[in-house]
Amino acid sequence: MNRASDTSLRFGTHDVPPVWEQNAAGRSPFLLTCDHYGRLIPQMLGDLGLSDAERQRHIGWDIGIAGVAERMSSALDAHLVAQRYSRLVIDCNRPPEAASSIPLISEATTVPGNEGLDAAAAQSRRRLIFDPYHQRIDAVIDARLQEGQPTVLVSLHSFTPSYAGIARPWHIGTLYQHDRVLPPLVLQGLRAEPGLVVGDNQPYAVSDDTDYTIPVHGERRGLLNTGIEIRQDLISDAAGETQWAERLARVFSEIEVTLKQRGLI
């Protein structure tokens, strides 16, 4: 990588826009977001000094969640807003000022292409990828509110079966910070499914320091919100993606009924 070019980073002729959407006219109250949907890297940045095998790991994207998100969008008639570029370029679910926004080391793997970046280079990545994605989510929420369309934010992610050598027993978890309405309903719905180990703010919890999408688009906008984390070995193929999308669509359809009965949407 020519690091000097990073300060004036721009997309090449074969690069695609960072934002990808599905079912923009969907009438569901659920707005789906997918911060780690893709693992693309802008042409100008090459491979960030990593092999393709490394870039395909969790450090590069949320394995399996793209297929789940697309299937959920179709099943629920929900608008999906997703981000195509690798979290190694810039993590779209981290505050830009956080050290993990452009990681020098990710899960013990050094990212050579992220070494020695100055503030201008970091800002260039934000301008190219991070800002358009979050500006689009803002615009979608604004339009829905102006139209009087109920909006409930669901941020979709996946997690590794083990971390630092410790196995993670959860099949799925619901993540939250301040919302005390939606996450309990998600927990209730998932725990009614046979055989599932469901995490309550596990394997992660949402915070202003470590997350961006839920705090900024959910909490600051006053929307009901939750994060969903699915263990990656369960969605590593199309069959798993379909199974989990169908399960989540069923759970969220029931939640929609409950929210309407309570007058919350």
C-alpha positions as a Markdown table, in Angstrom:
| # | Residue | x | y | z |
|---|---|---|---|---|
| 1 | Met | 0.0 | 0.0 | 0.0 |
| 2 | Asn | 1.2 | 3.5 | -0.8 |
| 3 | Arg | 0.4 | 5.1 | 2.6 |
| 4 | Ala | 0.7 | 8.6 | 1.2 |
| 5 | Ser | -2.2 | 8.0 | -1.1 |
| 6 | Asp | -4.4 | 7.1 | 2.0 |
| 7 | Thr | -4.5 | 10.8 | 2.9 |
| 8 | Ser | -6.5 | 11.4 | -0.3 |
| 9 | Leu | -8.3 | 8.1 | -0.4 |
| 10 | Arg | -10.9 | 7.7 | -3.1 |
| 11 | Phe | -12.7 | 4.9 | -4.7 |
| 12 | Gly | -11.3 | 3.3 | -7.8 |
| 13 | Thr | -13.1 | 2.4 | -11.0 |
| 14 | His | -13.9 | -1.1 | -9.7 |
| 15 | Asp | -14.9 | 0.0 | -6.1 |
| 16 | Val | -18.6 | 0.1 | -5.2 |
| 17 | Pro | -20.4 | 2.6 | -2.9 |
| 18 | Pro | -20.2 | 1.7 | 0.8 |
| 19 | Val | -24.0 | 1.6 | 1.4 |
| 20 | Trp | -26.1 | -1.3 | 0.2 |
| 21 | Glu | -29.8 | -1.4 | 0.7 |
| 22 | Gln | -32.6 | -3.9 | 0.3 |
| 23 | Asn | -36.4 | -3.5 | 0.4 |
| 24 | Ala | -36.2 | 0.3 | 0.9 |
| 25 | Ala | -40.0 | 0.5 | 0.5 |
| 26 | Gly | -40.6 | -2.1 | 3.2 |
| 27 | Arg | -43.5 | -1.3 | 5.5 |
| 28 | Ser | -42.2 | -3.2 | 8.6 |
| 29 | Pro | -41.6 | -1.1 | 11.7 |
| 30 | Phe | -38.2 | -2.8 | 12.0 |
| 31 | Leu | -35.3 | -1.0 | 10.4 |
| 32 | Leu | -32.4 | -3.4 | 10.0 |
| 33 | Thr | -28.8 | -2.3 | 9.9 |
| 34 | Cys | -25.7 | -4.4 | 9.2 |
| 35 | Asp | -22.4 | -2.6 | 10.1 |
| 36 | His | -20.1 | -5.5 | 9.2 |
| 37 | Tyr | -22.0 | -6.9 | 6.2 |
| 38 | Gly | -19.1 | -6.8 | 3.8 |
| 39 | Arg | -15.3 | -7.3 | 3.6 |
| 40 | Leu | -14.3 | -5.2 | 0.6 |
| 41 | Ile | -11.2 | -3.0 | 0.7 |
| 42 | Pro | -10.8 | 0.1 | -1.5 |
| 43 | Gln | -8.4 | -0.5 | -4.4 |
| 44 | Met | -6.1 | 2.2 | -3.2 |
| 45 | Leu | -5.5 | 0.3 | 0.0 |
| 46 | Gly | -4.6 | -3.0 | -1.6 |
| 47 | Asp | -4.9 | -5.9 | 0.8 |
| 48 | Leu | -3.8 | -3.9 | 4.0 |
| 49 | Gly | -0.9 | -6.3 | 4.1 |
| 50 | Leu | -3.1 | -9.3 | 5.0 |
| 51 | Ser | -3.7 | -12.6 | 3.2 |
| 52 | Asp | -7.1 | -13.4 | 1.8 |
| 53 | Ala | -7.5 | -16.1 | 4.5 |
| 54 | Glu | -6.9 | -13.5 | 7.2 |
| 55 | Arg | -9.4 | -11.0 | 5.6 |
| 56 | Gln | -12.0 | -13.7 | 5.5 |
| 57 | Arg | -11.9 | -14.2 | 9.2 |
| 58 | His | -14.0 | -12.4 | 11.8 |
| 59 | Ile | -11.5 | -9.6 | 11.9 |
| 60 | Gly | -12.6 | -8.6 | 8.4 |
| 61 | Trp | -16.4 | -8.9 | 8.7 |
| 62 | Asp | -19.3 | -10.6 | 10.6 |
| 63 | Ile | -19.3 | -14.0 | 9.0 |
| 64 | Gly | -22.8 | -15.2 | 7.9 |
| 65 | Ile | -24.7 | -12.1 | 9.0 |
| 66 | Ala | -25.2 | -10.8 | 5.4 |
| 67 | Gly | -27.3 | -13.8 | 4.4 |
| 68 | Val | -29.3 | -13.6 | 7.6 |
| 69 | Ala | -29.9 | -9.9 | 7.2 |
| 70 | Glu | -31.1 | -10.2 | 3.6 |
| 71 | Arg | -33.4 | -13.1 | 4.4 |
| 72 | Met | -34.9 | -11.3 | 7.4 |
| 73 | Ser | -35.4 | -8.2 | 5.3 |
| 74 | Ser | -37.5 | -10.2 | 2.8 |
| 75 | Ala | -39.4 | -12.2 | 5.4 |
| 76 | Leu | -40.3 | -9.2 | 7.5 |
| 77 | Asp | -40.8 | -6.7 | 4.6 |
| 78 | Ala | -38.2 | -4.6 | 6.4 |
| 79 | His | -35.7 | -2.0 | 5.1 |
| 80 | Leu | -32.1 | -3.1 | 5.4 |
| 81 | Val | -29.2 | -0.7 | 5.3 |
| 82 | Ala | -25.8 | -2.4 | 5.2 |
| 83 | Gln | -22.2 | -1.4 | 4.8 |
| 84 | Arg | -20.0 | -3.2 | 2.3 |
| 85 | Tyr | -16.4 | -2.5 | 3.4 |
| 86 | Ser | -14.3 | -4.4 | 5.8 |
| 87 | Arg | -14.1 | -3.4 | 9.5 |
| 88 | Leu | -10.3 | -3.5 | 9.0 |
| 89 | Val | -10.5 | -0.3 | 6.8 |
| 90 | Ile | -12.7 | 1.5 | 9.4 |
| 91 | Asp | -15.2 | -0.1 | 11.8 |
| 92 | Cys | -18.6 | 1.4 | 11.3 |
| 93 | Asn | -19.8 | 0.4 | 14.7 |
| 94 | Arg | -17.1 | 2.2 | 16.6 |
| 95 | Pro | -16.9 | 5.9 | 17.5 |
| 96 | Pro | -14.3 | 7.4 | 15.1 |
| 97 | Glu | -12.2 | 8.6 | 18.0 |
| 98 | Ala | -11.9 | 5.1 | 19.5 |
| 99 | Ala | -8.6 | 3.3 | 19.1 |
| 100 | Ser | -10.5 | 0.3 | 17.6 |
| 101 | Ser | -12.0 | 2.4 | 14.8 |
| 102 | Ile | -9.0 | 1.6 | 12.6 |
| 103 | Pro | -7.4 | -1.3 | 14.3 |
| 104 | Leu | -3.6 | -1.7 | 14.4 |
| 105 | Ile | -4.1 | -5.2 | 15.9 |
| 106 | Ser | -7.3 | -7.2 | 15.6 |
| 107 | Glu | -7.7 | -10.4 | 17.7 |
| 108 | Ala | -3.9 | -10.7 | 17.9 |
| 109 | Thr | -3.4 | -10.1 | 14.2 |
| 110 | Thr | -1.4 | -7.1 | 13.2 |
| 111 | Val | -2.8 | -5.1 | 10.3 |
| 112 | Pro | 0.2 | -3.7 | 8.4 |
| 113 | Gly | -1.8 | -1.3 | 6.2 |
| 114 | Asn | -3.1 | 0.5 | 9.3 |
| 115 | Glu | 0.3 | 1.3 | 10.8 |
| 116 | Gly | 1.5 | 4.9 | 10.8 |
| 117 | Leu | -1.8 | 6.5 | 9.7 |
| 118 | Asp | -2.0 | 10.2 | 10.6 |
| 119 | Ala | -5.2 | 12.1 | 11.4 |
| 120 | Ala | -5.7 | 13.1 | 7.8 |
| 121 | Ala | -5.5 | 9.5 | 6.6 |
| 122 | Ala | -8.0 | 8.4 | 9.3 |
| 123 | Gln | -10.4 | 11.2 | 8.4 |
| 124 | Ser | -10.1 | 10.2 | 4.7 |
| 125 | Arg | -11.4 | 6.7 | 5.5 |
| 126 | Arg | -14.2 | 8.1 | 7.6 |
| 127 | Arg | -15.2 | 10.5 | 4.8 |
| 128 | Leu | -15.2 | 7.7 | 2.2 |
| 129 | Ile | -17.0 | 4.9 | 4.1 |
| 130 | Phe | -18.1 | 5.7 | 7.7 |
| 131 | Asp | -19.9 | 9.0 | 7.0 |
| 132 | Pro | -22.0 | 7.9 | 4.0 |
| 133 | Tyr | -23.2 | 4.9 | 5.8 |
| 134 | His | -24.3 | 6.7 | 8.9 |
| 135 | Gln | -25.7 | 9.6 | 7.0 |
| 136 | Arg | -27.8 | 7.2 | 5.0 |
| 137 | Ile | -29.2 | 5.6 | 8.2 |
| 138 | Asp | -30.0 | 9.1 | 9.5 |
| 139 | Ala | -31.8 | 10.0 | 6.3 |
| 140 | Val | -33.8 | 6.8 | 6.3 |
| 141 | Ile | -34.9 | 7.5 | 9.9 |
| 142 | Asp | -35.8 | 11.1 | 9.1 |
| 143 | Ala | -37.9 | 10.1 | 6.1 |
| 144 | Arg | -39.7 | 7.4 | 8.1 |
| 145 | Leu | -40.5 | 9.8 | 11.0 |
| 146 | Gln | -41.8 | 12.4 | 8.5 |
| 147 | Glu | -44.1 | 9.8 | 7.0 |
| 148 | Gly | -45.3 | 8.7 | 10.4 |
| 149 | Gln | -43.9 | 5.2 | 9.9 |
| 150 | Pro | -43.0 | 3.5 | 13.2 |
| 151 | Thr | -39.3 | 2.7 | 13.4 |
| 152 | Val | -37.6 | 0.1 | 15.6 |
| 153 | Leu | -33.9 | -0.2 | 15.1 |
| 154 | Val | -32.4 | -3.7 | 15.0 |
| 155 | Ser | -28.6 | -3.9 | 14.5 |
| 156 | Leu | -27.4 | -7.3 | 13.2 |
| 157 | His | -24.1 | -8.9 | 14.0 |
| 158 | Ser | -22.3 | -12.3 | 14.4 |
| 159 | Phe | -19.7 | -13.5 | 16.9 |
| 160 | Thr | -17.0 | -16.1 | 17.1 |
| 161 | Pro | -17.6 | -19.5 | 18.8 |
| 162 | Ser | -14.6 | -18.8 | 21.1 |
| 163 | Tyr | -12.5 | -15.8 | 22.0 |
| 164 | Ala | -9.0 | -15.9 | 23.6 |
| 165 | Gly | -9.4 | -19.7 | 23.9 |
| 166 | Ile | -12.6 | -19.5 | 25.8 |
| 167 | Ala | -15.7 | -21.2 | 24.3 |
| 168 | Arg | -18.9 | -19.1 | 24.1 |
| 169 | Pro | -22.0 | -21.1 | 24.9 |
| 170 | Trp | -24.6 | -18.7 | 23.6 |
| 171 | His | -26.3 | -19.4 | 20.3 |
| 172 | Ile | -27.5 | -15.9 | 20.1 |
| 173 | Gly | -27.6 | -12.8 | 22.3 |
| 174 | Thr | -29.6 | -9.5 | 22.5 |
| 175 | Leu | -27.5 | -6.4 | 23.1 |
| 176 | Tyr | -28.6 | -3.1 | 24.6 |
| 177 | Gln | -27.7 | -0.2 | 26.8 |
| 178 | His | -30.7 | 1.9 | 27.9 |
| 179 | Asp | -33.7 | 0.3 | 26.1 |
| 180 | Arg | -35.8 | -1.7 | 28.6 |
| 181 | Val | -38.7 | -2.4 | 26.2 |
| 182 | Leu | -37.5 | -4.2 | 23.1 |
| 183 | Pro | -34.6 | -6.4 | 24.5 |
| 184 | Pro | -36.8 | -8.2 | 27.1 |
| 185 | Leu | -39.3 | -9.0 | 24.4 |
| 186 | Val | -36.5 | -10.4 | 22.2 |
| 187 | Leu | -35.2 | -12.5 | 25.1 |
| 188 | Gln | -38.6 | -13.8 | 25.9 |
| 189 | Gly | -39.2 | -14.7 | 22.2 |
| 190 | Leu | -35.8 | -16.4 | 21.8 |
| 191 | Arg | -36.0 | -18.3 | 25.1 |
| 192 | Ala | -39.3 | -19.7 | 24.0 |
| 193 | Glu | -37.5 | -21.4 | 21.1 |
| 194 | Pro | -36.4 | -24.9 | 22.0 |
| 195 | Gly | -32.8 | -25.7 | 22.7 |
| 196 | Leu | -31.4 | -22.2 | 22.5 |
| 197 | Val | -28.8 | -20.7 | 24.9 |
| 198 | Val | -29.7 | -17.0 | 24.7 |
| 199 | Gly | -27.4 | -14.3 | 26.0 |
| 200 | Asp | -28.7 | -11.2 | 27.9 |
| 201 | Asn | -26.1 | -8.6 | 26.9 |
| 202 | Gln | -23.8 | -11.5 | 26.1 |
| 203 | Pro | -21.3 | -12.0 | 24.5 |
| 204 | Tyr | -21.2 | -8.2 | 24.4 |
| 205 | Ala | -23.0 | -5.2 | 25.9 |
| 206 | Val | -23.6 | -1.9 | 24.2 |
| 207 | Ser | -21.9 | 1.2 | 25.4 |
| 208 | Asp | -21.1 | 4.7 | 24.1 |
| 209 | Asp | -17.4 | 3.9 | 24.2 |
| 210 | Thr | -17.5 | 0.7 | 22.2 |
| 211 | Asp | -20.5 | 1.1 | 19.9 |
| 212 | Tyr | -21.9 | 3.7 | 17.5 |
| 213 | Thr | -25.1 | 2.5 | 15.7 |
| 214 | Ile | -27.3 | 1.8 | 18.6 |
| 215 | Pro | -26.2 | 4.8 | 20.8 |
| 216 | Val | -26.4 | 7.3 | 17.9 |
| 217 | His | -29.3 | 6.1 | 15.7 |
| 218 | Gly | -31.3 | 4.3 | 18.4 |
| 219 | Glu | -30.8 | 5.9 | 21.7 |
| 220 | Arg | -30.2 | 9.5 | 20.7 |
| 221 | Arg | -33.2 | 9.4 | 18.3 |
| 222 | Gly | -35.4 | 7.9 | 21.0 |
| 223 | Leu | -36.1 | 4.7 | 19.0 |
| 224 | Leu | -36.8 | 1.3 | 20.5 |
| 225 | Asn | -33.6 | -0.7 | 19.7 |
| 226 | Thr | -31.6 | -3.8 | 20.1 |
| 227 | Gly | -28.5 | -5.5 | 18.8 |
| 228 | Ile | -28.6 | -9.1 | 17.7 |
| 229 | Glu | -25.5 | -11.3 | 17.8 |
| 230 | Ile | -25.6 | -14.8 | 16.3 |
| 231 | Arg | -22.7 | -17.3 | 16.8 |
| 232 | Gln | -20.9 | -17.7 | 13.5 |
| 233 | Asp | -20.7 | -21.5 | 13.3 |
| 234 | Leu | -24.5 | -21.6 | 13.2 |
| 235 | Ile | -24.7 | -19.3 | 10.1 |
| 236 | Ser | -21.6 | -20.5 | 8.2 |
| 237 | Asp | -23.7 | -21.8 | 5.3 |
| 238 | Ala | -26.9 | -20.9 | 3.4 |
| 239 | Ala | -28.9 | -23.5 | 5.4 |
| 240 | Gly | -27.9 | -21.9 | 8.7 |
| 241 | Glu | -28.5 | -18.4 | 7.4 |
| 242 | Thr | -32.0 | -19.4 | 6.3 |
| 243 | Gln | -32.8 | -21.2 | 9.6 |
| 244 | Trp | -31.8 | -18.3 | 11.7 |
| 245 | Ala | -33.5 | -15.7 | 9.5 |
| 246 | Glu | -36.7 | -17.6 | 9.7 |
| 247 | Arg | -36.5 | -17.9 | 13.5 |
| 248 | Leu | -35.8 | -14.2 | 13.9 |
| 249 | Ala | -38.5 | -13.3 | 11.5 |
| 250 | Arg | -41.0 | -15.4 | 13.5 |
| 251 | Val | -39.8 | -13.8 | 16.8 |
| 252 | Phe | -39.9 | -10.3 | 15.5 |
| 253 | Ser | -43.3 | -10.7 | 13.9 |
| 254 | Glu | -44.7 | -11.7 | 17.3 |
| 255 | Ile | -42.9 | -8.7 | 18.9 |
| 256 | Glu | -44.5 | -6.4 | 16.4 |
| 257 | Val | -47.9 | -7.6 | 17.5 |
| 258 | Thr | -47.1 | -7.0 | 21.1 |
| 259 | Leu | -45.7 | -3.5 | 20.5 |
| 260 | Lys | -48.9 | -2.6 | 18.6 |
| 261 | Gln | -51.1 | -4.0 | 21.4 |
| 262 | Arg | -49.1 | -1.8 | 23.9 |
| 263 | Gly | -49.5 | 1.2 | 21.7 |
| 264 | Leu | -45.7 | 1.6 | 21.3 |
| 265 | Ile | -45.7 | 1.6 | 17.5 |
